[in-house]
Amino acid sequence: MAYNVNSAMAIHTPKTLAFDIYGTLIDTHGVVNRLESLIGEIAGEFSVSWRNKQLEYSFRRGLMGCYQDFSVCTREALLYCCEQYKLNLSDDDIRSLLDLYRVLPAFADVEPALSIFNERGLACHAFSNGSRQAVQQLLEHAGLARLITSVVSVDDLQTFKPAPAVYQYFLQKAGSRPEHTWLVSSNPFDVIGATHAGWQTAWVYRHRGNVFDPWGMEPTITVSDLRELAAILVEHW
């Protein structure tokens, strides 16, 4: 896939990279094999519904000022989907799925791309709706922790992306400025949130058929994976 550059924006030399975790570095559909063993051919559809409901719950809790750890949103979304699909999973099955969510795999392109960024001396931060502990566990299990400068979690603010305060908080923690900070995410809501905050943004278009919200706030660049992003940014260093 040829990358797209938003003609209204220039690509500034990056100084700080903020990587979303769920869906960007870590594959949230890494639960599908386990789901297939439990519920059969609807596993893929169920996984998508679970992920969408998880995000919906985080948005709703953020708006309500009714914060709970992202893992609570994950569990409640799973229980909702079990009701929606009329599934009678046992407590042990539920527990096994939630345990698996703590050790999801990384996408294949992540480690080589992060290695390039590290070699170039760029600060690579994990920036997530997940708690610091949960994110650290995912990174360590995936063998990525050594490539990450720090973990910045919304848990410190008790709200969720795309709240503007979350992006400002990241800048404070990373000691960076908006125009030299890149959000890298596969989630359009996150890219739009960072764009609104004045950041440079890269939308990782991992799944064909995904639609970027037509809000008039386009990403700086769109790439198919992180290796492509690394190649593009190297051109501008």
Residue pairs with C-beta under 8 A, 6 or more apart in sequence:
1 205
1 223
1 224
1 228
3 221
3 222
3 223
3 224
3 228
3 232
4 221
4 222
5 11
5 220
5 221
6 218
6 219
6 220
6 221
8 218
9 200
9 220
11 200
11 220
11 221
11 232
11 233
11 236
12 179
12 180
12 200
13 180
13 236
13 237
14 122
14 180
14 181
14 182
14 200
14 233
15 122
15 123
15 176
15 177
15 180
15 181
16 122
16 123
16 125
16 174
16 176
16 180
16 181
16 182
17 117
17 122
17 123
17 124
17 125
17 181
17 182
17 184
18 125
18 127
18 152
18 170
18 174
18 181
18 182
18 183
18 184
18 194
18 199
19 25
19 114
19 124
19 125
19 126
19 127
19 148
19 184
19 185
20 127
20 128
20 183
20 184
20 185
20 186
20 187
20 190
21 126
21 127
21 128
21 130
21 135
21 138
21 139
22 28
22 128
22 129
22 130
22 187
23 51
23 185
23 186
23 187
23 206
24 184
24 185
24 186
24 187
24 204
24 206
25 106
25 107
25 110
25 126
25 139
25 142
25 144
26 104
26 105
26 106
26 107
26 138
26 142
27 104
27 105
27 106
27 107
28 47
28 51
28 101
28 104
29 44
29 47
29 48
29 51
30 100
30 104
30 105
31 47
31 50
31 97
31 100
31 101
31 104
32 43
32 44
32 47
33 43
34 96
34 97
34 100
35 43
35 46
35 47
35 97
36 43
38 89
38 93
38 97
39 46
39 85
39 87
39 89
42 85
46 81
46 85
49 81
49 84
49 85
50 77
50 78
50 81
51 77
53 77
53 80
53 81
54 70
54 73
54 74
54 77
55 187
55 189
56 77
57 73
57 76
57 77
58 70
58 73
58 129
58 160
59 160
59 189
60 66
61 67
61 68
61 73
61 160
62 159
62 160
62 163
65 159
67 158
67 159
67 160
69 131
69 134
69 155
70 128
70 129
70 130
70 131
70 134
70 154
70 155
70 160
71 98
71 101
71 130
71 131
71 134
74 98
74 101
75 94
75 98
78 94
78 97
78 98
79 94
81 87
82 88
82 89
82 94
89 97
102 134
102 137
102 138
102 141
103 137
103 138
103 141
104 138
104 142
105 142
106 142
106 143
106 144
107 206
107 225
107 226
109 225
109 226
109 227
110 142
110 144
110 226
111 142
111 143
111 144
111 147
112 226
112 227
112 230
113 225
113 226
113 227
113 229
113 230
114 124
114 144
114 147
114 148
114 226
115 147
116 230
116 234
117 124
117 147
117 230
117 233
118 124
118 147
120 234
120 237
123 149
123 150
123 174
123 176
124 147
124 148
124 149
125 148
125 149
125 150
125 151
125 152
125 170
125 174
126 135
126 139
126 148
126 150
126 151
126 152
127 152
127 170
127 183
128 135
128 151
128 152
128 153
128 154
129 153
129 154
129 160
129 161
130 138
130 153
130 155
131 153
131 155
132 151
132 153
132 155
132 156
135 151
135 153
136 145
136 151
139 145
139 148
139 151
150 173
150 174
152 169
152 170
152 173
152 174
154 160
154 161
154 163
154 166
154 169
156 169
157 163
157 165
157 166
157 169
159 165
159 166
160 166
161 167
161 189
161 190
161 193
162 189
162 190
162 192
162 193
162 194
162 196
163 193
164 193
164 196
164 197
166 193
167 183
167 193
167 194
167 197
167 199
168 197
170 176
170 181
171 177
171 178
171 181
174 181
178 197
178 198
178 199
179 198
179 199
179 200
180 200
181 199
181 200
182 199
182 200
182 201
182 202
182 220
183 190
183 191
183 194
183 199
183 200
183 201
183 202
184 201
184 202
184 204
184 226
184 229
185 191
185 194
185 201
185 202
185 203
185 204
186 203
186 204
186 205
186 206
186 207
186 210
188 203
188 210
188 211
188 212
188 213
189 213
191 201
191 202
191 203
191 212
191 219
192 213
192 215
192 217
194 201
195 201
195 217
195 218
195 219
195 220
196 217
200 220
201 219
201 220
201 221
202 219
202 220
202 221
202 222
202 223
202 229
203 212
203 219
203 221
203 222
203 223
204 223
204 224
204 225
204 226
204 229
205 222
205 223
205 224
206 224
206 225
212 218
212 219
212 222
221 229
221 232
223 229
223 232
